């Protein structure tokens, strides 16, 4: 038996402490991530007792970054991002700029360099995708319109941060730090040619991206299929993990690209395979385990003394994360002509920082751009903001209800004269008598609309996504933008003269409000509702919400009918 078992000791301590403190955090109704960070503090060098090997923990954290970014790549969809591009792209970029500026002003006041302030501000500007996804899943709004905007916003943030991670080592010398090449080797100041270094860095990144998108999109999905055909689950899982870690390592060794970007593109190219869903499932346990090791290792770097020595600085950092970023995001969403409820959701989603902030802080420290206290402030700010995030989400509910009761006030938040919020005068009068009002134009709504169009039945679509409404009008389909839970939207859809209200949106939070408005304006209207759970369906039946369709139930009916029909035909042949 070998005497040096520091790797085993570190993994055992990190996973054991992570389990214990993660469990305690969830019992206190906090994200488990807070518990993992606390576990790192307990087994780190800043607290008495057992101290894990920080060097080994750092390497395990690198694997955690690879696998987490691989998971982001596996779920990254250009189509989903494209659907919310007009709010997510400008909103995320401007919000990063505002939060970075706030951080730089604060750092300048503390006497830091421009480079230190830049890294610090960027670290405070990027929210945690892990925390957001878990928050949206817990509230059942991940697939809602507002949920898609929040996720799209964070995907843009992730891409901007990945770009920063690639460019920062080359730019560090001109920002007051130590410039390094793609392999992490220091470059002497006299040897630094900023434009040449930038061109080489972007050229290497470009070559890697082209290779992955041209060759990788064909090669790796094909390789995944070949392994899947063996029928071996272990080989399939091994292939997925080997691709994630192998591509990440090769991207750094041969192209000077960060582990994060390499593993992100590994996930993206494997997403092209029809086996991507299975790849995500098979790699999930290992990704989760190493994600825990990553957060624990981050906690090990935290200096608890910062809470006592620099309480005002920490308070300012938390204020930027929870208040500054949220207010900026809220105003940006309103300026982009989206409802106040959407602005509240996005601002609550961004009121925290996480994994990318830690990676940026570690990079800033290694490049001698940011002082050590900057990393401690970022870590402390992350722990506090993540712990406060469930509270921020809970606060949005009463605010939404308050805005719902004060419609005049809510209207003031919206930009006036929005042409997509009203039907054009040119819509023929006969199209607004006996029409179907279709709420939601997603996967289900799109099919219903196609069937109505084929039969020549007039209909009006009510959809929250303004880009979708804009495209529908270009295609000659009557549509209004807005939340159909608000009476003004259904009034614009001429619900008073409609024959039927079809609610095809997965967001069932406002269903009762839609039905109440429709029946108040049109007592004889028929309603058709889509739902996802037996509890919701039973509640809607008790309230006489009309015809109710549940996805799994209708799928079972269709499959059962096909099975029975096939068996009947087979029996008829025998007779």
Buried (B, 14 or more C-beta within 10 A) or exposed (E): EEEEEEEEBBBEBBBEBBBBBBEBBEEEEBBBBBBBBBBBBBBBEBBEEEBBBBEBBBBBBBBBBBBBBBBBBBBBBEEBBEBBBBBBBBBBBBBBBBBBBBBBEBBEEBEBBBBBBBBBBBBBBBBBBBBBBBBBEEBBBBBBBBBBBBBBBBBBBBBBBBEBBBBBBBBBBBBBBBBBBBEEEBBEEEEBEEEEBBEBBBEBBEEBBEBBBEEBBEEBBEBBEEBBEEEEEEBBBEBBBBBBBBBBBBBBEBBBBBBBBBBBBBBBBBBBBEBBEBBBEBBEEBBEBBBBBBBBBBBBBBBEEBEEEBEEBBEBBBBBBBEBBBEBBBBBBBEBBBBBBBBBBBBBBBBBBBBBBBBBBBBBBBBBBBBEBBBBBBBBBBBBBBBBBBEBBEBBEEEBEEBBEEEEEBEEBBEEEEEBBBBEEEEEEEBBEEBBBBBBBBEBBBEBBEEBBEEEEBBBBBBBBBBBBBEBBEEEBBBBBBBBBBBBBBBBBBBEBBBBBBBBBBBBBBBBBBBEBBBEBBEEBBBBBBBBEEEBBEBBEEEEBBEBBBEEEEEEEEEEEEEEEEEEEEEEEEE
